[in-house]
C-alpha cells in the first residue's frame, strides 16, 4: 500500500507539477467538519446530471 507521499510524488511526476505542502492540505481535508470529499461529491453530481440529461434526450 502506498503512503500519501508516494502518491503525491507519482502525481507530480505524471502531471509535471509541484504540489507544495501537500501533507498540510491532506491534514486539513482530514479534519473537515462537513464533506471530506467536496470535489469528488461535485464530480459525482455532475456526472449523474449528465447521464440523466442523456437519458431524457434519448442519446
PDB file of N, CA, C, O and CB in Angstrom:
ATOM      1  N   UNK A   1       0.842  -1.175   0.000  1.00  0.00           N
ATOM      2  CA  UNK A   1       0.000   0.000   0.000  1.00  0.00           C
ATOM      3  C   UNK A   1       0.891   1.244   0.000  1.00  0.00           C
ATOM      4  O   UNK A   1       1.862   1.318   0.754  1.00  0.00           O
ATOM      5  CB  UNK A   1      -0.960  -0.005   1.220  1.00  0.00           C
ATOM      6  N   UNK A   2       0.562   2.200  -0.834  1.00  0.00           N
ATOM      7  CA  UNK A   2       1.351   3.425  -0.955  1.00  0.00           C
ATOM      8  C   UNK A   2       0.918   4.442   0.095  1.00  0.00           C
ATOM      9  O   UNK A   2      -0.258   4.541   0.443  1.00  0.00           O
ATOM     10  CB  UNK A   2       1.210   4.023  -2.367  1.00  0.00           C
ATOM     11  N   UNK A   3       1.900   5.194   0.590  1.00  0.00           N
ATOM     12  CA  UNK A   3       1.538   6.265   1.510  1.00  0.00           C
ATOM     13  C   UNK A   3       1.292   7.551   0.718  1.00  0.00           C
ATOM     14  O   UNK A   3       1.545   7.603  -0.485  1.00  0.00           O
ATOM     15  CB  UNK A   3       2.647   6.477   2.578  1.00  0.00           C
ATOM     16  N   UNK A   4       0.804   8.579   1.396  1.00  0.00           N
ATOM     17  CA  UNK A   4       0.420   9.825   0.710  1.00  0.00           C
ATOM     18  C   UNK A   4       1.606  10.451  -0.017  1.00  0.00           C
ATOM     19  O   UNK A   4       1.439  11.023  -1.094  1.00  0.00           O
ATOM     20  CB  UNK A   4      -0.161  10.831   1.714  1.00  0.00           C
ATOM     21  N   UNK A   5       2.793  10.349   0.559  1.00  0.00           N
ATOM     22  CA  UNK A   5       3.988  10.932  -0.075  1.00  0.00           C
ATOM     23  C   UNK A   5       4.284  10.263  -1.412  1.00  0.00           C
ATOM     24  O   UNK A   5       4.643  10.941  -2.374  1.00  0.00           O
ATOM     25  CB  UNK A   5       5.207  10.804   0.855  1.00  0.00           C
ATOM     26  N   UNK A   6       4.140   8.954  -1.483  1.00  0.00           N
ATOM     27  CA  UNK A   6       4.382   8.232  -2.733  1.00  0.00           C
ATOM     28  C   UNK A   6       3.345   8.586  -3.785  1.00  0.00           C
ATOM     29  O   UNK A   6       3.673   8.752  -4.959  1.00  0.00           O
ATOM     30  CB  UNK A   6       4.380   6.727  -2.487  1.00  0.00           C
ATOM     31  N   UNK A   7       2.105   8.700  -3.365  1.00  0.00           N
ATOM     32  CA  UNK A   7       1.027   9.050  -4.297  1.00  0.00           C
ATOM     33  C   UNK A   7       1.250  10.446  -4.865  1.00  0.00           C
ATOM     34  O   UNK A   7       1.144  10.653  -6.074  1.00  0.00           O
ATOM     35  CB  UNK A   7      -0.350   8.972  -3.597  1.00  0.00           C
ATOM     36  N   UNK A   8       1.561  11.405  -3.991  1.00  0.00           N
ATOM     37  CA  UNK A   8       1.790  12.778  -4.432  1.00  0.00           C
ATOM     38  C   UNK A   8       2.999  12.848  -5.353  1.00  0.00           C
ATOM     39  O   UNK A   8       2.959  13.540  -6.370  1.00  0.00           O
ATOM     40  CB  UNK A   8       1.985  13.707  -3.228  1.00  0.00           C
ATOM     41  N   UNK A   9       4.060  12.150  -5.016  1.00  0.00           N
ATOM     42  CA  UNK A   9       5.254  12.136  -5.850  1.00  0.00           C
ATOM     43  C   UNK A   9       4.934  11.609  -7.251  1.00  0.00           C
ATOM     44  O   UNK A   9       5.395  12.166  -8.248  1.00  0.00           O
ATOM     45  CB  UNK A   9       6.350  11.282  -5.198  1.00  0.00           C
ATOM     46  N   UNK A  10       4.158  10.553  -7.323  1.00  0.00           N
ATOM     47  CA  UNK A  10       3.766   9.993  -8.624  1.00  0.00           C
ATOM     48  C   UNK A  10       2.923  10.993  -9.411  1.00  0.00           C
ATOM     49  O   UNK A  10       3.137  11.183 -10.608  1.00  0.00           O
ATOM     50  CB  UNK A  10       2.984   8.674  -8.433  1.00  0.00           C
ATOM     51  N   UNK A  11       1.967  11.631  -8.742  1.00  0.00           N
ATOM     52  CA  UNK A  11       1.116  12.609  -9.430  1.00  0.00           C
ATOM     53  C   UNK A  11       1.924  13.811  -9.919  1.00  0.00           C
ATOM     54  O   UNK A  11       1.683  14.320 -11.013  1.00  0.00           O
ATOM     55  CB  UNK A  11      -0.009  13.082  -8.501  1.00  0.00           C
ATOM     56  N   UNK A  12       2.880  14.264  -9.109  1.00  0.00           N
ATOM     57  CA  UNK A  12       3.733  15.373  -9.533  1.00  0.00           C
ATOM     58  C   UNK A  12       4.514  14.992 -10.784  1.00  0.00           C
ATOM     59  O   UNK A  12       4.661  15.807 -11.695  1.00  0.00           O
ATOM     60  CB  UNK A  12       4.699  15.781  -8.403  1.00  0.00           C
ATOM     61  N   UNK A  13       5.010  13.777 -10.837  1.00  0.00           N
ATOM     62  CA  UNK A  13       5.753  13.324 -11.999  1.00  0.00           C
ATOM     63  C   UNK A  13       4.877  13.179 -13.230  1.00  0.00           C
ATOM     64  O   UNK A  13       5.269  13.581 -14.326  1.00  0.00           O
ATOM     65  CB  UNK A  13       6.422  12.017 -11.699  1.00  0.00           C
ATOM     66  N   UNK A  14       3.704  12.613 -13.055  1.00  0.00           N
ATOM     67  CA  UNK A  14       2.788  12.401 -14.179  1.00  0.00           C
ATOM     68  C   UNK A  14       2.351  13.722 -14.796  1.00  0.00           C
ATOM     69  O   UNK A  14       2.365  13.887 -16.016  1.00  0.00           O
ATOM     70  CB  UNK A  14       1.563  11.609 -13.724  1.00  0.00           C
ATOM     71  N   UNK A  15       1.957  14.675 -13.926  1.00  0.00           N
ATOM     72  CA  UNK A  15       1.422  15.948 -14.411  1.00  0.00           C
ATOM     73  C   UNK A  15       2.469  17.049 -14.507  1.00  0.00           C
ATOM     74  O   UNK A  15       2.157  18.172 -14.904  1.00  0.00           O
ATOM     75  CB  UNK A  15       0.312  16.401 -13.514  1.00  0.00           C
ATOM     76  N   UNK A  16       3.717  16.731 -14.143  1.00  0.00           N
ATOM     77  CA  UNK A  16       4.823  17.683 -14.193  1.00  0.00           C
ATOM     78  C   UNK A  16       4.484  18.977 -13.464  1.00  0.00           C
ATOM     79  O   UNK A  16       4.599  20.073 -14.012  1.00  0.00           O
ATOM     80  CB  UNK A  16       5.193  17.984 -15.637  1.00  0.00           C
ATOM     81  N   UNK A  17       4.059  18.816 -12.202  1.00  0.00           N
ATOM     82  CA  UNK A  17       3.700  19.944 -11.354  1.00  0.00           C
ATOM     83  C   UNK A  17       4.334  19.759  -9.976  1.00  0.00           C
ATOM     84  O   UNK A  17       4.769  18.662  -9.627  1.00  0.00           O
ATOM     85  CB  UNK A  17       2.156  20.083 -11.240  1.00  0.00           C
ATOM     86  N   UNK A  18       4.380  20.820  -9.215  1.00  0.00           N
ATOM     87  CA  UNK A  18       4.806  20.760  -7.828  1.00  0.00           C
ATOM     88  C   UNK A  18       3.594  21.098  -6.963  1.00  0.00           C
ATOM     89  O   UNK A  18       2.989  22.157  -7.139  1.00  0.00           O
ATOM     90  CB  UNK A  18       6.007  21.738  -7.549  1.00  0.00           C
ATOM     91  N   UNK A  19       3.238  20.234  -6.053  1.00  0.00           N
ATOM     92  CA  UNK A  19       2.056  20.439  -5.231  1.00  0.00           C
ATOM     93  C   UNK A  19       2.353  21.137  -3.910  1.00  0.00           C
ATOM     94  O   UNK A  19       1.432  21.432  -3.148  1.00  0.00           O
ATOM     95  CB  UNK A  19       1.401  19.126  -4.961  1.00  0.00           C
ATOM     96  N   UNK A  20       3.596  21.398  -3.633  1.00  0.00           N
ATOM     97  CA  UNK A  20       3.945  22.151  -2.431  1.00  0.00           C
ATOM     98  C   UNK A  20       3.693  21.366  -1.152  1.00  0.00           C
ATOM     99  O   UNK A  20       4.020  20.182  -1.061  1.00  0.00           O
ATOM    100  CB  UNK A  20       3.166  23.440  -2.391  1.00  0.00           C
ATOM    101  N   UNK A  21       3.111  22.035  -0.171  1.00  0.00           N
ATOM    102  CA  UNK A  21       2.895  21.448   1.154  1.00  0.00           C
ATOM    103  C   UNK A  21       1.652  20.559   1.140  1.00  0.00           C
ATOM    104  O   UNK A  21       0.639  20.876   1.763  1.00  0.00           O
ATOM    105  CB  UNK A  21       2.752  22.557   2.227  1.00  0.00           C
ATOM    106  N   UNK A  22       1.746  19.457   0.428  1.00  0.00           N
ATOM    107  CA  UNK A  22       0.613  18.562   0.242  1.00  0.00           C
ATOM    108  C   UNK A  22       0.155  17.914   1.538  1.00  0.00           C
ATOM    109  O   UNK A  22      -1.032  17.643   1.714  1.00  0.00           O
ATOM    110  CB  UNK A  22       0.962  17.499  -0.755  1.00  0.00           C
ATOM    111  N   UNK A  23       1.091  17.664   2.443  1.00  0.00           N
ATOM    112  CA  UNK A  23       0.708  16.986   3.675  1.00  0.00           C
ATOM    113  C   UNK A  23      -0.193  17.881   4.529  1.00  0.00           C
ATOM    114  O   UNK A  23      -1.129  17.395   5.164  1.00  0.00           O
ATOM    115  CB  UNK A  23       1.957  16.571   4.469  1.00  0.00           C
ATOM    116  N   UNK A  24       0.084  19.171   4.546  1.00  0.00           N
ATOM    117  CA  UNK A  24      -0.768  20.109   5.292  1.00  0.00           C
ATOM    118  C   UNK A  24      -2.178  20.146   4.689  1.00  0.00           C
ATOM    119  O   UNK A  24      -3.171  20.141   5.416  1.00  0.00           O
ATOM    120  CB  UNK A  24      -0.144  21.534   5.287  1.00  0.00           C
ATOM    121  N   UNK A  25      -2.251  20.182   3.364  1.00  0.00           N
ATOM    122  CA  UNK A  25      -3.555  20.167   2.691  1.00  0.00           C
ATOM    123  C   UNK A  25      -4.295  18.880   3.030  1.00  0.00           C
ATOM    124  O   UNK A  25      -5.490  18.913   3.324  1.00  0.00           O
ATOM    125  CB  UNK A  25      -3.386  20.306   1.153  1.00  0.00           C
ATOM    126  N   UNK A  26      -3.601  17.750   2.993  1.00  0.00           N
ATOM    127  CA  UNK A  26      -4.204  16.459   3.318  1.00  0.00           C
ATOM    128  C   UNK A  26      -4.747  16.461   4.745  1.00  0.00           C
ATOM    129  O   UNK A  26      -5.854  15.983   4.994  1.00  0.00           O
ATOM    130  CB  UNK A  26      -3.179  15.326   3.140  1.00  0.00           C
ATOM    131  N   UNK A  27      -3.968  17.000   5.675  1.00  0.00           N
ATOM    132  CA  UNK A  27      -4.433  17.075   7.066  1.00  0.00           C
ATOM    133  C   UNK A  27      -5.671  17.954   7.189  1.00  0.00           C
ATOM    134  O   UNK A  27      -6.597  17.618   7.927  1.00  0.00           O
ATOM    135  CB  UNK A  27      -3.320  17.613   7.974  1.00  0.00           C
ATOM    136  N   UNK A  28      -5.697  19.077   6.473  1.00  0.00           N
ATOM    137  CA  UNK A  28      -6.864  19.958   6.509  1.00  0.00           C
ATOM    138  C   UNK A  28      -8.107  19.260   5.961  1.00  0.00           C
ATOM    139  O   UNK A  28      -9.207  19.449   6.480  1.00  0.00           O
ATOM    140  CB  UNK A  28      -6.587  21.235   5.713  1.00  0.00           C
ATOM    141  N   UNK A  29      -7.935  18.468   4.932  1.00  0.00           N
ATOM    142  CA  UNK A  29      -9.056  17.711   4.368  1.00  0.00           C
ATOM    143  C   UNK A  29      -9.552  16.689   5.395  1.00  0.00           C
ATOM    144  O   UNK A  29     -10.757  16.510   5.569  1.00  0.00           O
ATOM    145  CB  UNK A  29      -8.635  16.999   3.044  1.00  0.00           C
ATOM    146  N   UNK A  30      -8.626  16.031   6.063  1.00  0.00           N
ATOM    147  CA  UNK A  30      -8.995  15.005   7.051  1.00  0.00           C
ATOM    148  C   UNK A  30      -9.811  15.562   8.204  1.00  0.00           C
ATOM    149  O   UNK A  30     -10.663  14.857   8.743  1.00  0.00           O
ATOM    150  CB  UNK A  30      -7.753  14.343   7.597  1.00  0.00           C
ATOM    151  N   UNK A  31      -9.573  16.823   8.603  1.00  0.00           N
ATOM    152  CA  UNK A  31     -10.259  17.380   9.769  1.00  0.00           C
ATOM    153  C   UNK A  31     -11.488  18.203   9.412  1.00  0.00           C
ATOM    154  O   UNK A  31     -12.089  18.819  10.292  1.00  0.00           O
ATOM    155  CB  UNK A  31      -9.309  18.229  10.553  1.00  0.00           C
ATOM    156  N   UNK A  32     -11.873  18.225   8.146  1.00  0.00           N
ATOM    157  CA  UNK A  32     -13.068  18.972   7.744  1.00  0.00           C
ATOM    158  C   UNK A  32     -14.286  18.472   8.510  1.00  0.00           C
ATOM    159  O   UNK A  32     -14.448  17.272   8.732  1.00  0.00           O
ATOM    160  CB  UNK A  32     -13.303  18.849   6.223  1.00  0.00           C
ATOM    161  N   UNK A  33     -15.136  19.408   8.907  1.00  0.00           N
ATOM    162  CA  UNK A  33     -16.356  19.055   9.621  1.00  0.00           C
ATOM    163  C   UNK A  33     -17.459  18.628   8.657  1.00  0.00           C
ATOM    164  O   UNK A  33     -18.260  17.749   8.975  1.00  0.00           O
ATOM    165  CB  UNK A  33     -16.828  20.229  10.472  1.00  0.00           C
ATOM    166  N   UNK A  34     -17.501  19.243   7.494  1.00  0.00           N
ATOM    167  CA  UNK A  34     -18.520  18.853   6.509  1.00  0.00           C
ATOM    168  C   UNK A  34     -17.947  17.729   5.648  1.00  0.00           C
ATOM    169  O   UNK A  34     -17.303  16.819   6.171  1.00  0.00           O
ATOM    170  CB  UNK A  34     -18.958  20.079   5.616  1.00  0.00           C
ATOM    171  N   UNK A  35     -18.166  17.779   4.390  1.00  0.00           N
ATOM    172  CA  UNK A  35     -17.707  16.716   3.498  1.00  0.00           C
ATOM    173  C   UNK A  35     -16.189  16.741   3.321  1.00  0.00           C
ATOM    174  O   UNK A  35     -15.602  17.791   3.060  1.00  0.00           O
ATOM    175  CB  UNK A  35     -18.391  16.841   2.139  1.00  0.00           C
ATOM    176  N   UNK A  36     -15.577  15.599   3.463  1.00  0.00           N
ATOM    177  CA  UNK A  36     -14.139  15.491   3.240  1.00  0.00           C
ATOM    178  C   UNK A  36     -13.830  15.388   1.750  1.00  0.00           C
ATOM    179  O   UNK A  36     -12.691  15.597   1.332  1.00  0.00           O
ATOM    180  CB  UNK A  36     -13.569  14.277   3.985  1.00  0.00           C
ATOM    181  N   UNK A  37     -14.832  15.071   0.962  1.00  0.00           N
ATOM    182  CA  UNK A  37     -14.616  14.832  -0.474  1.00  0.00           C
ATOM    183  C   UNK A  37     -15.445  15.785  -1.317  1.00  0.00           C
ATOM    184  O   UNK A  37     -16.137  15.357  -2.241  1.00  0.00           O
ATOM    185  CB  UNK A  37     -14.959  13.383  -0.838  1.00  0.00           C
ATOM    186  N   UNK A  38     -15.380  17.065  -1.008  1.00  0.00           N
ATOM    187  CA  UNK A  38     -16.204  18.072  -1.678  1.00  0.00           C
ATOM    188  C   UNK A  38     -16.075  18.007  -3.192  1.00  0.00           C
ATOM    189  O   UNK A  38     -17.084  17.975  -3.897  1.00  0.00           O
ATOM    190  CB  UNK A  38     -15.829  19.457  -1.194  1.00  0.00           C
ATOM    191  N   UNK A  39     -14.847  17.987  -3.702  1.00  0.00           N
ATOM    192  CA  UNK A  39     -14.619  17.986  -5.145  1.00  0.00           C
ATOM    193  C   UNK A  39     -15.188  16.729  -5.795  1.00  0.00           C
ATOM    194  O   UNK A  39     -15.855  16.810  -6.826  1.00  0.00           O
ATOM    195  CB  UNK A  39     -13.124  18.100  -5.446  1.00  0.00           C
ATOM    196  N   UNK A  40     -14.929  15.580  -5.202  1.00  0.00           N
ATOM    197  CA  UNK A  40     -15.441  14.334  -5.781  1.00  0.00           C
ATOM    198  C   UNK A  40     -16.964  14.253  -5.683  1.00  0.00           C
ATOM    199  O   UNK A  40     -17.607  13.695  -6.572  1.00  0.00           O
ATOM    200  CB  UNK A  40     -14.810  13.127  -5.080  1.00  0.00           C
ATOM    201  N   UNK A  41     -17.547  14.801  -4.618  1.00  0.00           N
ATOM    202  CA  UNK A  41     -19.002  14.840  -4.499  1.00  0.00           C
ATOM    203  C   UNK A  41     -19.608  15.660  -5.640  1.00  0.00           C
ATOM    204  O   UNK A  41     -20.621  15.276  -6.224  1.00  0.00           O
ATOM    205  CB  UNK A  41     -19.417  15.429  -3.133  1.00  0.00           C
ATOM    206  N   UNK A  42     -18.970  16.796  -5.948  1.00  0.00           N
ATOM    207  CA  UNK A  42     -19.465  17.636  -7.037  1.00  0.00           C
ATOM    208  C   UNK A  42     -19.307  16.939  -8.387  1.00  0.00           C
ATOM    209  O   UNK A  42     -20.197  17.018  -9.234  1.00  0.00           O
ATOM    210  CB  UNK A  42     -18.729  18.980  -7.049  1.00  0.00           C
ATOM    211  N   UNK A  43     -18.182  16.258  -8.590  1.00  0.00           N
ATOM    212  CA  UNK A  43     -17.996  15.498  -9.833  1.00  0.00           C
ATOM    213  C   UNK A  43     -19.079  14.440  -9.989  1.00  0.00           C
ATOM    214  O   UNK A  43     -19.617  14.252 -11.080  1.00  0.00           O
ATOM    215  CB  UNK A  43     -16.608  14.838  -9.860  1.00  0.00           C
ATOM    216  N   UNK A  44     -19.396  13.758  -8.909  1.00  0.00           N
ATOM    217  CA  UNK A  44     -20.432  12.723  -8.948  1.00  0.00           C
ATOM    218  C   UNK A  44     -21.786  13.325  -9.326  1.00  0.00           C
ATOM    219  O   UNK A  44     -22.503  12.779 -10.164  1.00  0.00           O
ATOM    220  CB  UNK A  44     -20.529  12.006  -7.586  1.00  0.00           C
ATOM    221  N   UNK A  45     -22.130  14.453  -8.703  1.00  0.00           N
ATOM    222  CA  UNK A  45     -23.406  15.109  -9.007  1.00  0.00           C
ATOM    223  C   UNK A  45     -23.490  15.487 -10.480  1.00  0.00           C
ATOM    224  O   UNK A  45     -24.511  15.261 -11.129  1.00  0.00           O
ATOM    225  CB  UNK A  45     -23.590  16.358  -8.134  1.00  0.00           C
ATOM    226  N   UNK A  46     -22.401  16.069 -11.008  1.00  0.00           N
ATOM    227  CA  UNK A  46     -22.388  16.498 -12.413  1.00  0.00           C
ATOM    228  C   UNK A  46     -22.481  15.305 -13.354  1.00  0.00           C
ATOM    229  O   UNK A  46     -23.149  15.381 -14.385  1.00  0.00           O
ATOM    230  CB  UNK A  46     -21.117  17.304 -12.717  1.00  0.00           C
ATOM    231  N   UNK A  47     -21.823  14.211 -13.014  1.00  0.00           N
ATOM    232  CA  UNK A  47     -21.896  13.013 -13.849  1.00  0.00           C
ATOM    233  C   UNK A  47     -23.313  12.465 -13.871  1.00  0.00           C
ATOM    234  O   UNK A  47     -23.817  12.100 -14.934  1.00  0.00           O
ATOM    235  CB  UNK A  47     -20.920  11.941 -13.347  1.00  0.00           C
ATOM    236  N   UNK A  48     -23.956  12.402 -12.727  1.00  0.00           N
ATOM    237  CA  UNK A  48     -25.333  11.909 -12.655  1.00  0.00           C
ATOM    238  C   UNK A  48     -26.270  12.822 -13.441  1.00  0.00           C
ATOM    239  O   UNK A  48     -27.143  12.342 -14.164  1.00  0.00           O
ATOM    240  CB  UNK A  48     -25.797  11.805 -11.188  1.00  0.00           C
ATOM    241  N   UNK A  49     -26.092  14.138 -13.301  1.00  0.00           N
ATOM    242  CA  UNK A  49     -26.912  15.085 -14.072  1.00  0.00           C
ATOM    243  C   UNK A  49     -26.741  14.843 -15.569  1.00  0.00           C
ATOM    244  O   UNK A  49     -27.718  14.819 -16.317  1.00  0.00           O
ATOM    245  CB  UNK A  49     -26.535  16.545 -13.721  1.00  0.00           C
ATOM    246  N   UNK A  50     -25.498  14.666 -15.998  1.00  0.00           N
ATOM    247  CA  UNK A  50     -25.211  14.435 -17.418  1.00  0.00           C
ATOM    248  C   UNK A  50     -25.872  13.153 -17.914  1.00  0.00           C
ATOM    249  O   UNK A  50     -26.453  13.131 -18.999  1.00  0.00           O
ATOM    250  CB  UNK A  50     -23.695  14.367 -17.652  1.00  0.00           C
ATOM    251  N   UNK A  51     -25.785  12.093 -17.124  1.00  0.00           N
ATOM    252  CA  UNK A  51     -26.412  10.832 -17.519  1.00  0.00           C
ATOM    253  C   UNK A  51     -27.923  10.962 -17.578  1.00  0.00           C
ATOM    254  O   UNK A  51     -28.559  10.419 -18.481  1.00  0.00           O
ATOM    255  CB  UNK A  51     -26.026   9.721 -16.554  1.00  0.00           C
ATOM    256  N   UNK A  52     -28.505  11.681 -16.617  1.00  0.00           N
ATOM    257  CA  UNK A  52     -29.961  11.898 -16.617  1.00  0.00           C
ATOM    258  C   UNK A  52     -30.388  12.693 -17.841  1.00  0.00           C
ATOM    259  O   UNK A  52     -31.397  12.374 -18.469  1.00  0.00           O
ATOM    260  CB  UNK A  52     -30.404  12.629 -15.335  1.00  0.00           C
ATOM    261  N   UNK A  53     -29.618  13.738 -18.187  1.00  0.00           N
ATOM    262  CA  UNK A  53     -29.921  14.533 -19.389  1.00  0.00           C
ATOM    263  C   UNK A  53     -29.845  13.673 -20.644  1.00  0.00           C
ATOM    264  O   UNK A  53     -30.694  13.774 -21.530  1.00  0.00           O
ATOM    265  CB  UNK A  53     -28.951  15.724 -19.510  1.00  0.00           C
ATOM    266  N   UNK A  54     -28.832  12.838 -20.711  1.00  0.00           N
ATOM    267  CA  UNK A  54     -28.660  11.953 -21.866  1.00  0.00           C
ATOM    268  C   UNK A  54     -29.838  10.975 -21.963  1.00  0.00           C
ATOM    269  O   UNK A  54     -30.334  10.708 -23.058  1.00  0.00           O
ATOM    270  CB  UNK A  54     -27.317  11.178 -21.766  1.00  0.00           C
ATOM    271  N   UNK A  55     -30.280  10.446 -20.832  1.00  0.00           N
ATOM    272  CA  UNK A  55     -31.417   9.531 -20.818  1.00  0.00           C
ATOM    273  C   UNK A  55     -32.678  10.230 -21.304  1.00  0.00           C
ATOM    274  O   UNK A  55     -33.465   9.646 -22.050  1.00  0.00           O
ATOM    275  CB  UNK A  55     -31.634   8.966 -19.411  1.00  0.00           C
ATOM    276  N   UNK A  56     -32.875  11.475 -20.885  1.00  0.00           N
ATOM    277  CA  UNK A  56     -34.078  12.213 -21.286  1.00  0.00           C
ATOM    278  C   UNK A  56     -34.057  12.590 -22.751  1.00  0.00           C
ATOM    279  O   UNK A  56     -35.103  12.652 -23.398  1.00  0.00           O
ATOM    280  CB  UNK A  56     -34.232  13.461 -20.448  1.00  0.00           C
ATOM    281  N   UNK A  57     -32.856  12.845 -23.285  1.00  0.00           N
ATOM    282  CA  UNK A  57     -32.734  13.261 -24.688  1.00  0.00           C
ATOM    283  C   UNK A  57     -32.624  12.081 -25.637  1.00  0.00           C
ATOM    284  O   UNK A  57     -32.600  12.275 -26.852  1.00  0.00           O
ATOM    285  CB  UNK A  57     -31.528  14.158 -24.861  1.00  0.00           C
ATOM    286  N   UNK A  58     -32.558  10.890 -25.127  1.00  0.00           N
ATOM    287  CA  UNK A  58     -32.527   9.696 -25.967  1.00  0.00           C
ATOM    288  C   UNK A  58     -31.235   9.478 -26.701  1.00  0.00           C
ATOM    289  O   UNK A  58     -31.227   8.820 -27.741  1.00  0.00           O
ATOM    290  CB  UNK A  58     -33.610   9.754 -26.942  1.00  0.00           C
ATOM    291  N   UNK A  59     -30.144  10.005 -26.197  1.00  0.00           N
ATOM    292  CA  UNK A  59     -28.861   9.837 -26.877  1.00  0.00           C
ATOM    293  C   UNK A  59     -28.133   8.640 -26.390  1.00  0.00           C
ATOM    294  O   UNK A  59     -27.033   8.353 -26.860  1.00  0.00           O
ATOM    295  CB  UNK A  59     -28.005  11.042 -26.704  1.00  0.00           C
TER     296      UNK A  59
END
